[in-house]
Amino acid sequence: MTQDLYAVMGNPISHSKSPLIHSLFATQTGEPVEYTAIQCPMDGFQGAVNTFFERGGKGLNVTVPFKEQAWKLVDVLSPGAEAAGAVNTLFRDSDGRLCGENTDGLGLVRDLTVNQRIDLKGARILVLGAGGAVRGIMAPLLRERPAEVVIANRTVAKAEALADLFAGDVPVTGCGFTDPKDAFDLIINGTSASLQGDLPPLDRRVVGPKTITYDMMYGPDLTPFNQWARDHGAPRVIDGLGMLVEQAAEAFACWRGVRPETSPVMAALRDRVG
């Protein structure tokens, strides 16, 4: 059986778990998928995308730092990608148009609501960071009807601008990291601070006896943010491995029309990461 070609593009890319995840999906579903990782030159993303599809590629995932470039490159944006301002999934439609989707927020919300069984409706949520990762999760998060979302960022103006962008039925406000002084139901770390072993300068009172924290980063040990949260009494801390697998499953379903089971893939990855 001929394999259909898929890949993830980024720079750097050698660390990517996407080839492993999608190979596990392909084995599980019986779909004829071959999935590789492609490192693009920083100034060569558009050319690499064009070459991939001209050579018969069926779909691409896009990771740092090219998600915003992908958003500008596509002919057709899904509503989710439009809201996110970034694209992480590319494919061509029957008319040959390059289409873009963003599955990051869908993956986060599914991990929270299905895998972790967290009810977001009516929750007070604090989101840390105001970059592309946070913008990408906002629309799916707000569709769950939380009571409010507070976006905290080092640069207050960026947090306020993002809050204004997603203003609607659910109250969304922007502020600095040190401004929130009371406990939230859920705190989502969308900064890259954990990668540097760093922490946003939060007031410890944002963590209460029922606060759940979620770091979009992951690793073999607790991330610095989740360790801080646990040290300050958070009863439950979650990392972003589930989000990684769930966003990949959304992309796989977008391409193949089949949504794989994610729990065995998460277990396999957890064994390898841990």
N, C-alpha and C positions, 0 to 999 in steps of 0.2 A: 504494500500500500504506500502510495506517495505521501510524504509528510508535508503539511502546510507549514510555512515558515513564519515565525514570530520572533520578536526580540525586545530587549530593553535597551534604551540608549541613555547615556549619561556621561559625566566626567567628574570624578573617577567612577568606575563601574565594577572593578574587580571584586568588591565586597558584596555585590548585590546577591540577595537570596532569590530573586525572581526566577532565574533559570531552574533552580531546584523546585520551587513552588509549582511552576507551571508544568514541569516534567511529572511531578506527582499528580497534578490534576489530570494530565493527559493519560497517565497509566490508569488512574481511577475510573475515568469516564470512557476510555477506549477511543478518544478523539485522536486523529492523526496529526499531532502537533509536535513540531521541532522548535525549540525556544533557546535562543542564545543571548549573550550580552555583547553589546557593541559600544566601545569607547569612542566618542566623537571628539574631534578637535573643538576647542572652545569657539572657534570662528567658522565651524563647518557643519552645524546642525542641519540647516536646510538642505544642503547638498547630500548629506548622509541619508536623510529621510527620503528624498527623491530617488536616490540610488536604490535604497532598500525596496521601495514599491515597484520601481521599474524592473527589478530583477525577480519580481513575483512574490515579494513578501506580502503577507496577509494582514498583519497588525503589529503595532508597536506600543510598548509602554515607554514612557518618558519620565526620567527622574532628574534630580538636581544636576546642573543648573538650567535646564532647558524647558521647564514647564510653561514659563511665560512666553518663550519664543514659539513653542508649539501652539499656544493659544492664538498668536498672531498669524500663524502660518496656515491654519486650516480654512477650508471653504465653508464648512457647516459646523456650528457649535451646538451641543446639546444645551438645554436650559441650565443644567447643573454646571457645565463647564463655563457657560456665560457668566453665571453668578460667581464662580470661583476665581475667574480671571486667570486660570491656568488649566492646562490639559495634561493628563497623564496617560491617556489611551487614544491611539490613532488607528483608523482603518479607512478603507475606501468603500463608498457605497456603490450600488449597481450602475450609477451614472459616472463612476470614476472620480467623484468628488472626495477630497480628503476631509474626513469627519473627526471631530474631537469630543472626547468625554472626559469627565473628571470623576474618578471613583473613590478618591481619598475620603471625602466626607461620608459617603455611603458605607465605606468599610469601617470607619470609626463608629458610626451610629449602630451598625449591625453588631459590631463587637460588644458595644455597651449594652444594647437592648436584648440581643438574642443570646450571645455567649455568656455575658456577665449578669444578665437578667436585672438590669438597672432600669427603673421607670423614670424617664426624663420629664414626663409631663408634670408640670407644676414645680420642677426643681429649680433651685437657685444655683446658677452655674458661673464659675469664674474661669475665664480662658486667659492663659498667659501667652503673650506675644501678639504681634499684629502684622506678621509677614505673610507670605504666600501660603504657608502651611495652615495658618489659622483662617485666612480668607477661604481656603478650599473646604473647610469643614462647616462654615457658618450656616449655609442654607439648609443642609440636611439636619443640622442640630436644631435650628429654629422650627423646622417642620414637626419636631417632636413636642412642641408647645410647652417649653419650660416656662416658669414664672418670670424669670429674667435672666439675661446674660450680661455679665460685666467683662469687658476686655481690658486687661491691664498690660501695659507695655512700658519699656524704658522711656521711649519718646511718646509723651502723652498725645501729641497732635496726631500721630499715626493711629493710636487706639481710637481717638475720637472720630477720625475720618472713616475708619472701618465700621465703627458703630453707626455712623450716619448712613453708610452705604447699605446696611442691613436693617435700618429702622423700619418698623412695621407694627404688627399687632403685639408682638412680644417686645417688652422694653429691652433695649440694648444700649449700654453706656460704655464710654471709654475713660480710662484714668491711668495713673502711674502705678508701678508695682507696689509702692508703699502705701497707697491710698486706702484700699479695702481694709477694714478693721474688724469685721464680724465674720462668723463662720458661714461657709457655703455647703450645699449638699454634694456638689461635685466640682473639683478643680481639674482642669485639663491643661497640661503643660505643652504648649505648641511652640516653645522656643527651642533653639538648638543648644541651650546651655549645658544639657546633660552630656553632650558630645565632648565638651571641654572640661567636664567634671565641675561645672560651675552651677550656681543657683541664682534665680531671680531674687532680689532683696524683698521678700514678702514679710508682712506682719504675721507673727505666729498665730494670731487670733483668727485667721482665715480658716484654720483647721479646727474643727470641733469634734465632739465625740461620735458624730455620725457621718463625718466628711469622708467621701471616697475620692481618691486622687488617681489620675490617669496621665501617664507620661507617654507622649507619642513616640518617644525613643524606647529602645529595648536593649537588653544585654544579658549576659549570664548572671549578673548580680543585680541587686536593686539599683536603679538609677539614682544619682545624687538627689534629684527632686523627690523621688518616692522614699528614699532613706530619710530625708528631712521631714517629710510628712509623717512617716511612721514614728520618728523620734518625737514629734509633737502631737501624737495621739491619734492619728488617722487609723481607723480600724481596718481599712481595706485599701490597698495600693495595687495598681494594675499598670503593666507596661504596654507598649504599642505593638507587640508581636501579633496579636490578634487582628489589629487594624491592618497590618501589612498583608496578612493572609486574606482577609476579607476584601480588601480593595483589589487584590489580585483575582479573587474569585469573581468579582463584579466585572472585571475586564475580560476574563475568560468567557463569562456568560454573554457579554456584549459581542464577542467575536464568534463564538461557537453555538450560541443558543442553548447551552447546557450549563447549569450552575453546579459546580462540584461541591461535595461535602468538605467542609473546612476543618472540622475537629480532628480528623486523623492527620491532616497536613500540619496543623498547629502542634500536635503532639510530636510529630517527627522533627519539626524545626526546634521545638523546645529541647528535645534530647540533644540535638546538635549544638545549639547555642549554649546550653547548660553544661 
